[in-house]
Amino acid sequence: QVQLAESGGGLVQPGGSLRISCVASGTVFPVNVMGWYRQAPGDVRELVATINRNGLTNYADSVSGRFTISMDNAKNSVLLQMNNLTPEDTAVYYCYTPYIGNTIWGQGTQVTVAP
């Protein structure tokens, strides 16, 4: 079964940086697209960033210039480097990938930005 394993979440001070990662396992064919969504308490889940295996990226306006997404095609993994973090970035971050007609979600990793 295809699964996504996330790691790297935690507590960071405003202005700090954090890197979260996601690795897809159980894949038979290469992953073409991976990305991140996030959901704050009481809010809807929103797109953060996506990347395809050719390196084409897409960012939400709220994170553009601060976050960088990258993917290792051979390992079917994705990283999100988050810089200049603010309390508004506090959320559960979910890894996702469309794979053979389905959307696969990770369990989420908590990112908290606070003094």
Secondary structure by P-SEA (a helix, b strand, c coil): cbbbbbcccccccccbbbbbbcccccccccccccbbbbbcccccccccccccccbbbbbcccccccbbbbbcccccbbbbbbcccccccccbbbbbbbcccbbbbccbbbbbbcc
